[in-house]
Amino acid sequence: MTRRHGYALLAAILSVIVALSAAIYVGVATDAGTNDRTTLAGPRTPHNSAAPASTGVWVGSWSASPVGAEPGTETDGLAGRSVRNVVHASIGGTSARITLSNLYGQSPLTITHASIAVAAGTGTAEAAARTMRRLTFGGNTTVVVPAGQQVLSDAVRIAIPGGSDILVTTYSPTLSGPVTFHPHAQQTSYVAEGDLTEDVTGTAYTEQTPYWRYLTALDVLSDEADGTVVAFGDSLTDGVGSTDNANHRWTDLLSQRLRTAIAAGRDLPRYSVVNQGIGGNQILADGLGRPAENQAGVDRFARDVLGRTNVKVVVIDLGINDILRNPNLADPEAILDGLRATVRQAHARGIKVIGATLMPFGGHRGYTDARESVRQQINAEIRSGRVYDAVVDFDKAVRDPYNPRRFRSDYDSGDHLHPSDKGYERMAATFDLADLKGAAPAEL
């Protein structure tokens, strides 16, 4: 081979190496940034180059149960409007993904644009600088969610700080009612006219709403947690009676307690906490409609607990509405059978179950001595250890020691059924964090 031919061969080899290197670089850059393989108008979403490396495990950071169809949205849904849900992250992570639900829709829901960002502060639709990310679904920015179904987004790199408010925005240009929603969010979210999904200023989000719409879960890839705790209950878990936008549900406060204890060096499981409470929920009875609104706890358990991400423990606080809303006197054994049915579902998946005693409702308009007797019978069985793997005694924690059929006055929101902020704080404080250790008992 001549020297000239040798130089030519070497040059060719170097050209191939350079070309391959460039291709690899482009591929990595595309994966690390926001997926821009779309034909939607609008600027490219900025990439946060300071985002931590994606290590850890997927856990739930926030969730809410779909409850029903939002009144007034039967025909149009929210066509032509941007819906900016504000949710509170119980744990931080380096990547995120969301779940959108069209469970109560009667036609396909078309989402053409969705985004996620860290909120600039509390009580605002403004995004923190350089946190806005475009969301995709199977690599596309447009997704169609069939009626009665839900969809999980692709993961996107974003630094989610634990304890922060997160903005999840969706836009649908087409009629797609009714809207699947969660009332009693105890959190203000926002709506704007037009597609302002990636607007960071929030100034056009002038309409406020007390609902969460479409959004039912926020998962994060986290090195701060190894699993998820699901709180499964009614309005007492949902946080009714607590201060709006303060994240003062007992579940929020339990999450804070756990994180603080772990940071202080206590030997405890590193878990996130998510909330699957529904106001008015019963363990045995569905609401009206098809599919049933406010679905019975024993039936929604698979969706709202087993369907959540990386669940290790479930805390069940249900039964009070079965007593209060039954036109006849409720059968305590039937309620206990329903609770045990959820425990069996959890144990079949290796999930530990902590159960709460039913709190007092003396002074409430639904109170009768006969109903109080049913509550006492259920609580006695729960305390006996024959229902759950462990027990948190919310009843003992909040009741008036001089009149145990009622809340202690400073723990009462005023309706004699729901706790005040101080009552929710007491509930979280009485929870034995050591009960989170261990797994479900082995099936024999």
C-alpha positions as CSV (number, residue, x, y, z in Angstrom):
1,M,0.0,0.0,0.0
2,T,1.4,3.4,-0.9
3,R,1.8,6.2,1.6
4,R,-0.8,8.2,-0.2
5,H,-3.3,5.4,0.0
6,G,-2.5,5.0,3.7
7,Y,-3.3,8.6,4.4
8,A,-6.5,8.4,2.5
9,L,-7.6,5.3,4.4
10,L,-6.7,7.0,7.7
11,A,-8.7,10.1,6.7
12,A,-11.7,8.0,5.9
13,I,-11.6,6.2,9.2
14,L,-11.4,9.5,11.1
15,S,-14.4,10.8,9.1
16,V,-16.5,7.8,10.1
17,I,-15.5,8.2,13.8
18,V,-16.4,12.0,13.7
19,A,-19.8,11.2,12.1
20,L,-20.6,8.5,14.7
21,S,-19.6,10.8,17.6
22,A,-21.9,13.6,16.2
23,A,-24.8,11.2,15.9
24,I,-24.3,9.9,19.5
25,Y,-24.1,13.5,20.8
26,V,-27.4,14.5,19.0
27,G,-29.2,11.4,20.4
28,V,-28.1,12.1,23.9
29,A,-29.0,15.8,23.6
30,T,-32.5,14.9,22.4
31,D,-33.1,12.4,25.2
32,A,-31.8,14.7,27.9
33,G,-33.9,17.7,26.8
34,T,-37.6,18.1,26.3
35,N,-39.0,15.9,23.5
36,D,-39.6,18.3,20.6
37,R,-40.8,15.8,18.0
38,T,-44.1,17.5,17.5
39,T,-45.7,19.8,15.0
40,L,-47.3,22.0,17.7
41,A,-46.7,25.7,17.5
42,G,-44.8,27.4,20.3
43,P,-41.2,27.8,21.5
44,R,-39.1,24.9,22.5
45,T,-39.4,24.2,26.1
46,P,-36.2,25.2,28.0
47,H,-34.1,22.3,29.3
48,N,-32.9,22.5,32.9
49,S,-29.2,21.6,32.5
50,A,-28.8,21.7,36.3
51,A,-31.3,18.9,36.8
52,P,-29.9,16.0,38.9
53,A,-29.0,12.7,37.3
54,S,-32.0,10.4,37.0
55,T,-31.3,7.8,39.8
56,G,-33.6,6.3,42.4
57,V,-36.9,4.5,42.3
58,W,-40.4,5.6,41.1
59,V,-42.8,6.5,44.0
60,G,-46.0,8.5,44.3
61,S,-45.5,12.1,45.3
62,W,-49.1,13.2,45.0
63,S,-52.4,11.7,44.1
64,A,-56.1,12.3,44.2
65,S,-59.0,9.9,43.4
66,P,-61.3,10.6,40.5
67,V,-64.7,11.3,42.2
68,G,-67.2,12.0,39.5
69,A,-68.3,14.2,36.6
70,E,-68.0,17.9,37.2
71,P,-71.4,19.7,37.1
72,G,-71.9,22.0,34.2
73,T,-69.3,20.3,31.9
74,E,-71.6,17.7,30.4
75,T,-71.3,19.0,26.8
76,D,-68.3,21.2,26.3
77,G,-65.9,19.9,28.9
78,L,-63.2,22.6,29.1
79,A,-62.6,22.9,25.4
80,G,-60.3,25.8,24.4
81,R,-59.1,26.4,27.9
82,S,-55.9,25.7,29.8
83,V,-56.4,23.9,33.1
84,R,-53.5,24.5,35.6
85,N,-53.8,22.1,38.5
86,V,-51.7,23.0,41.6
87,V,-50.6,20.0,43.7
88,H,-48.2,19.5,46.6
89,A,-45.3,17.1,46.2
90,S,-44.8,15.0,49.3
91,I,-41.3,13.9,48.2
92,G,-38.7,15.2,45.7
93,G,-37.3,13.6,42.6
94,T,-35.2,14.1,39.5
95,S,-37.9,13.1,36.9
96,A,-41.6,13.1,36.9
97,R,-44.6,11.6,35.2
98,I,-48.4,12.2,35.5
99,T,-51.6,10.3,35.2
100,L,-54.7,11.9,33.5
101,S,-58.1,10.3,33.9
102,N,-61.2,10.5,31.7
103,L,-63.1,8.0,33.9
104,Y,-66.3,9.9,33.9
105,G,-66.1,11.3,30.4
106,Q,-68.6,10.2,27.8
107,S,-66.4,10.9,24.8
108,P,-62.7,10.7,24.1
109,L,-60.6,13.4,25.8
110,T,-58.0,14.9,23.4
111,I,-55.1,16.7,25.1
112,T,-52.9,18.4,22.6
113,H,-50.6,20.2,25.0
114,A,-49.5,19.4,28.6
115,S,-46.7,20.7,30.8
116,I,-45.3,20.5,34.3
117,A,-43.4,23.1,36.3
118,V,-42.5,24.0,39.9
119,A,-44.7,26.8,41.2
120,A,-42.9,30.1,41.9
121,G,-44.5,30.2,45.4
122,T,-47.7,29.4,47.3
123,G,-51.0,30.5,45.9
124,T,-49.8,31.4,42.4
125,A,-50.1,30.1,38.8
126,E,-46.6,31.4,38.0
127,A,-43.8,28.9,37.3
128,A,-40.4,29.1,38.9
129,A,-37.7,30.2,36.5
130,R,-36.4,27.5,34.1
131,T,-38.6,24.7,35.4
132,M,-41.3,24.6,32.7
133,R,-41.3,21.2,30.9
134,R,-43.4,20.0,28.0
135,L,-45.0,16.6,28.7
136,T,-45.4,13.8,26.1
137,F,-47.3,10.6,25.8
138,G,-45.6,7.8,23.9
139,G,-43.3,10.4,22.4
140,N,-46.2,12.7,21.2
141,T,-47.5,15.9,22.7
142,T,-51.1,14.9,21.7
143,V,-52.9,12.1,23.5
144,V,-56.5,10.8,23.2
145,V,-57.9,9.3,26.4
146,P,-60.9,7.1,25.7
147,A,-64.0,7.5,27.9
148,G,-63.6,5.6,31.1
149,Q,-59.8,5.3,30.8
150,Q,-56.6,6.9,32.0
151,V,-53.2,7.6,30.5
152,L,-49.7,7.8,32.0
153,S,-47.3,10.4,30.5
154,D,-43.7,9.8,29.6
155,A,-41.1,10.6,32.2
156,V,-39.5,14.1,31.9
157,R,-36.4,15.3,33.6
158,I,-37.3,18.0,36.2
159,A,-36.0,18.7,39.7
160,I,-39.0,18.4,42.0
161,P,-38.3,19.7,45.5
162,G,-40.0,17.8,48.3
163,G,-42.7,19.9,49.9
164,S,-43.1,22.2,46.9
165,D,-46.2,23.1,44.9
166,I,-46.2,21.8,41.3
167,L,-48.1,23.1,38.3
168,V,-49.6,20.6,35.9
169,T,-51.3,22.2,32.9
170,T,-53.4,20.6,30.2
171,Y,-55.1,22.0,27.1
172,S,-57.9,20.4,25.1
173,P,-59.2,22.1,21.9
174,T,-62.3,19.9,21.5
175,L,-65.6,19.2,23.2
176,S,-65.1,16.4,25.6
177,G,-67.5,16.5,28.5
178,P,-68.1,15.8,31.2
179,V,-64.9,16.5,33.1
180,T,-63.5,13.9,35.5
181,F,-62.7,15.9,38.7
182,H,-61.9,15.8,42.4
183,P,-63.9,18.3,44.5
184,H,-62.8,19.4,48.0
185,A,-59.2,19.8,46.9
186,Q,-58.5,22.3,49.7
187,Q,-56.2,23.8,47.1
188,T,-56.7,26.6,44.6
189,S,-56.0,25.8,40.9
190,Y,-56.4,28.0,37.8
191,V,-57.9,28.2,34.3
192,A,-57.0,30.5,31.4
193,E,-58.6,31.0,28.0
194,G,-56.7,29.6,25.0
195,D,-53.6,27.4,24.9
196,L,-51.3,28.9,27.5
197,T,-49.9,25.6,28.7
198,E,-46.3,26.7,28.7
199,D,-47.0,30.2,29.9
200,V,-44.6,30.8,32.9
201,T,-46.0,34.2,34.1
202,G,-49.4,32.9,35.2
203,T,-51.0,36.3,34.6
204,A,-53.6,35.1,32.2
205,Y,-54.8,32.4,34.7
206,T,-57.4,34.7,36.2
207,E,-60.1,32.1,36.9
208,Q,-59.7,30.2,40.2
209,T,-61.2,26.8,41.0
210,P,-61.4,24.6,44.1
211,Y,-61.2,21.4,42.0
212,W,-58.6,19.2,40.5
213,R,-59.5,18.2,37.0
214,Y,-58.2,15.2,34.9
215,L,-55.0,14.9,37.0
216,T,-55.0,12.0,39.4
217,A,-51.3,11.3,40.1
218,L,-47.8,12.7,40.1
219,D,-45.0,10.2,40.4
220,V,-41.3,11.1,40.8
221,L,-38.1,9.2,40.3
222,S,-36.6,9.7,43.7
223,D,-33.5,9.0,45.7
224,E,-35.4,10.2,48.8
225,A,-37.9,7.4,49.1
226,D,-38.1,3.6,48.6
227,G,-41.8,3.2,48.5
228,T,-45.2,4.8,48.9
229,V,-47.8,5.0,51.7
230,V,-51.4,5.4,50.5
231,A,-53.9,7.0,52.8
232,F,-57.3,5.6,51.8
233,G,-60.4,7.2,53.3
234,D,-63.2,9.7,53.2
235,S,-63.4,13.5,53.8
236,L,-61.5,13.1,57.0
237,T,-58.5,11.9,54.9
238,D,-59.4,14.3,52.0
239,G,-58.8,17.2,54.5
240,V,-62.2,18.8,54.6
241,G,-62.2,21.4,57.3
242,S,-58.5,22.2,56.9
243,T,-57.3,25.6,55.7
244,D,-57.1,26.0,51.9
245,N,-53.7,26.1,50.3
246,A,-52.0,25.3,53.6
247,N,-51.5,21.5,53.0
248,H,-52.7,20.8,56.5
249,R,-54.4,17.4,55.9
250,W,-53.2,14.8,58.3
251,T,-51.5,13.1,55.4
252,D,-49.4,16.2,54.6
253,L,-48.4,16.5,58.2
254,L,-47.6,12.8,58.5
255,S,-45.3,13.1,55.4
256,Q,-43.5,16.1,57.1
257,R,-43.1,14.1,60.3
258,L,-41.6,11.2,58.5
259,R,-39.2,13.2,56.5
260,T,-38.1,15.2,59.6
261,A,-37.6,12.0,61.7
262,I,-35.5,10.4,58.9
263,A,-33.4,13.5,58.6
264,A,-32.8,13.4,62.3
265,G,-31.4,9.9,62.0
266,R,-34.3,7.7,63.1
267,D,-34.4,4.2,61.6
268,L,-37.6,4.4,59.6
269,P,-38.7,3.5,56.1
270,R,-38.1,6.1,53.5
271,Y,-41.6,6.5,52.2
272,S,-43.6,9.1,50.4
273,V,-47.3,9.7,51.4
274,V,-50.2,10.1,48.9
275,N,-53.9,10.8,49.6
276,Q,-56.7,8.8,48.2
277,G,-59.5,10.3,50.3
278,I,-63.0,11.1,48.9
279,G,-65.5,13.2,50.7
280,G,-68.6,11.1,51.6
281,N,-67.0,7.8,50.7
282,Q,-68.3,4.6,52.1
283,I,-66.7,1.2,52.3
284,L,-69.8,-0.6,51.1
285,A,-72.1,1.7,49.1
286,D,-71.5,3.4,45.7
287,G,-72.8,6.7,44.6
288,L,-75.2,7.1,41.7
289,G,-74.4,7.0,38.0
290,R,-72.5,4.7,35.5
291,P,-69.7,4.4,36.2
292,A,-70.6,5.0,39.9
293,E,-69.6,8.3,41.3
294,N,-67.9,8.2,44.7
295,Q,-67.3,4.5,44.2
296,A,-67.4,2.3,47.3
297,G,-64.1,1.8,49.0
298,V,-64.1,-2.0,48.6
299,D,-64.5,-1.6,44.8
300,R,-62.2,1.4,44.2
301,F,-59.4,-0.2,46.3
302,A,-57.8,-1.8,43.3
303,R,-57.6,1.4,41.4
304,D,-56.8,3.8,44.1
305,V,-54.4,1.7,46.2
306,L,-53.1,-1.3,44.2
307,G,-52.9,0.9,41.1
308,R,-50.6,3.5,42.7
309,T,-46.8,3.4,42.3
310,N,-44.6,1.2,44.5
311,V,-47.0,0.9,47.4
312,K,-45.6,-0.6,50.6
313,V,-48.2,0.5,53.2
314,V,-51.9,1.5,53.1
315,V,-53.6,3.4,56.0
316,I,-57.4,2.9,55.9
317,D,-59.8,5.3,57.6
318,L,-63.3,4.4,56.4
319,G,-66.7,3.5,57.8
320,I,-68.1,6.7,59.4
321,N,-70.2,7.5,56.3
322,D,-71.6,3.9,56.2
323,I,-73.0,4.8,59.7
324,L,-74.1,8.3,59.0
325,R,-75.6,7.9,55.5
326,N,-77.4,4.6,55.9
327,P,-81.2,5.4,56.2
328,N,-81.5,2.4,58.4
329,L,-79.2,1.4,61.3
330,A,-75.9,0.2,59.8
331,D,-74.7,-3.3,60.5
332,P,-71.3,-3.1,62.2
333,E,-70.4,-6.7,61.0
334,A,-71.1,-5.7,57.4
335,I,-68.9,-2.7,57.7
336,L,-66.1,-4.8,59.3
337,D,-66.5,-7.4,56.5
338,G,-66.0,-4.6,54.0
339,L,-62.9,-3.4,55.7
340,R,-61.5,-6.9,55.9
341,A,-62.1,-7.4,52.2
342,T,-59.7,-4.4,51.5
343,V,-57.2,-5.9,53.8
344,R,-57.2,-9.2,51.9
345,Q,-56.7,-7.3,48.6
346,A,-53.7,-5.5,50.1
347,H,-52.2,-8.7,51.6
348,A,-52.5,-10.5,48.3
349,R,-50.1,-7.8,46.9
350,G,-47.8,-7.9,50.0
351,I,-48.9,-4.5,51.3
352,K,-49.1,-3.8,55.0
353,V,-52.3,-2.4,56.3
354,I,-52.7,0.2,59.2
355,G,-56.3,0.9,60.2
356,A,-57.8,3.9,62.0
357,T,-60.5,3.9,64.6
358,L,-63.6,5.9,63.7
359,M,-63.6,9.4,65.2
360,P,-66.5,10.8,67.2
361,F,-69.4,12.8,65.7
362,G,-71.4,13.8,68.7
363,G,-73.2,17.1,68.1
364,H,-73.4,16.5,64.3
365,R,-76.9,16.6,62.8
366,G,-76.6,12.8,62.0
367,Y,-75.8,11.8,65.5
368,T,-78.0,9.3,67.4
369,D,-77.2,7.0,70.3
370,A,-77.9,4.0,68.1
371,R,-75.3,5.1,65.5
372,E,-72.8,5.9,68.3
373,S,-73.2,2.3,69.4
374,V,-72.4,1.0,66.0
375,R,-69.2,3.2,65.9
376,Q,-68.2,1.9,69.3
377,Q,-68.7,-1.7,68.2
378,I,-66.5,-1.2,65.1
379,N,-63.8,0.6,67.1
380,A,-63.7,-2.2,69.7
381,E,-63.1,-4.8,66.9
382,I,-60.4,-2.6,65.3
383,R,-58.6,-2.1,68.6
384,S,-58.7,-5.9,69.2
385,G,-56.2,-6.4,66.3
386,R,-58.6,-8.6,64.4
387,V,-59.0,-6.3,61.4
388,Y,-55.7,-4.6,60.5
389,D,-52.0,-5.3,60.9
390,A,-51.6,-2.2,63.1
391,V,-53.9,0.4,64.5
392,V,-53.7,4.2,64.7
393,D,-56.3,5.4,67.3
394,F,-57.6,8.6,65.8
395,D,-60.7,8.4,68.0
396,K,-58.7,8.5,71.2
397,A,-56.4,11.2,69.9
398,V,-59.2,13.8,69.1
399,R,-62.1,13.0,71.4
400,D,-63.1,15.1,74.4
401,P,-61.9,13.3,77.5
402,Y,-64.9,14.5,79.4
403,N,-67.4,13.7,76.6
404,P,-65.8,11.0,74.4
405,R,-68.7,11.0,72.0
406,R,-67.6,14.4,70.7
407,F,-64.4,16.1,69.4
408,R,-62.3,18.1,71.8
409,S,-63.4,21.6,71.1
410,D,-60.1,22.9,69.7
411,Y,-59.8,19.8,67.4
412,D,-63.3,20.4,66.0
413,S,-63.7,22.4,62.7
414,G,-67.1,23.5,63.9
415,D,-69.4,20.9,62.2
416,H,-68.6,18.2,64.9
417,L,-67.5,15.8,62.2
418,H,-64.4,17.2,60.6
419,P,-61.2,18.2,62.4
420,S,-59.7,21.6,62.6
421,D,-56.1,22.3,61.5
422,K,-55.1,21.5,65.1
423,G,-57.2,18.3,65.0
424,Y,-55.5,17.2,61.8
425,E,-52.1,18.0,63.4
426,R,-53.1,15.8,66.4
427,M,-54.0,12.9,64.1
428,A,-50.6,13.0,62.4
429,A,-48.8,13.4,65.7
430,T,-50.5,10.3,67.2
431,F,-49.4,8.1,64.3
432,D,-46.7,5.7,65.4
433,L,-44.0,6.0,62.6
434,A,-42.5,2.7,63.7
435,D,-45.7,1.0,62.4
436,L,-44.6,1.8,58.9
437,K,-41.9,-0.9,59.3
438,G,-42.4,-4.4,58.1
439,A,-44.5,-6.0,55.5
440,A,-47.8,-7.7,55.3
441,P,-48.0,-11.1,57.1
442,A,-47.3,-14.1,55.0
443,E,-50.3,-15.8,53.4
444,L,-50.7,-19.3,54.9
